[in-house]
Amino acid sequence: MSSPVGRFAPSPTGPLHAGSLLAALGSWLWTKHAGGQWLVRIEDVDRTREVPGATAMQLDTLALLGLVADGPVVRQSARAPLYADALQRLLAHGHAFECHCSRAALDATGGIHRTCVPGLRRHDPSIRLRVPDGCLVAFDDAVHGPQRQWVDREVGDFVLRRTDGDWAYQLAVVVDDADQGITEVVRGADLLDSTARQILLQRQLGLPTPRYAHLPLVVDAEGRKLGKSQGAQPLDAGNAIATLAATWRMLGQSPFAAPATPAGWLADARKRFDPSAVPRAPVHWTAS
């Protein structure tokens, strides 16, 4: 059996906050506890959301906390040929199609695309995955248990390449995970709903399906996900042990006597980590 490979894949939209650190530390612990390797990938396919300098800030914060990748950090913006090859394979097998529909044209179906609106033409069509009728995808999540989604009814034909030419997240993440040999996808529960789409894409492309674990969302006192509220403040990486320990507790883990350095703390934590203790419900963040 091959060694597990996990990853943390932040978008460069700003400095790391408590929610993104929970995903980083959770994915590191999940993989390292099983004796695996941990990689970092910068998901920067959405050029409109990228904040200049954010990638360097994120990597610096991870380093200060002792969370260093076991291989080169890759950026999605440099991987367009891989996505183009996957898209061409889908088109060649009839699994994808050119779509001229506008968002306004899809309002009548609640935004769920099942067939193109006749007569529409645009100079910048998107490319969508053709989701078969009656497409039920079921999988087991290591935190949330059995999951099911009727992709045709609940999602519809989804975008692989946008009208502006940028690659959609769903295609990029599937191609990247396969190319990097990712076996453990450990990330926030806000992406649980995307998993069925990604498994469908993996099947259409003949790619392996990794194991999934979706960590609890970190929310503020009003129940808003961090990143969508004023609670998404930068981490205090200058107090690394306290920051790591607070995140450890949000992962449902029992406190322990903290070594003096991040490396020592992580070495202890990887042995003590209990995946079965990770909560499903959102965890609360409050400003110190």
Secondary structure by P-SEA (a helix, b strand, c coil): cccbbbbbbbcccccccaaaaaaaaaaaaaaaaabbbbbbbbccccccccccaaaaaaaaaaaaaccccccbbbbccccaaaaaaaaaaaaaaccbbbbccccccccccccccccccccccccbbbbbbbccccbbbbbbbccccbbbbcccccccccccccccccccaaaaaaaaaaaacccccccccccccaaaaaaaaaaaacccccbbbbccccccccccccccccccccccccaaaaaaaaaaaaaccccccccccaaaaaaaaaaacccccccccbbbbbcc
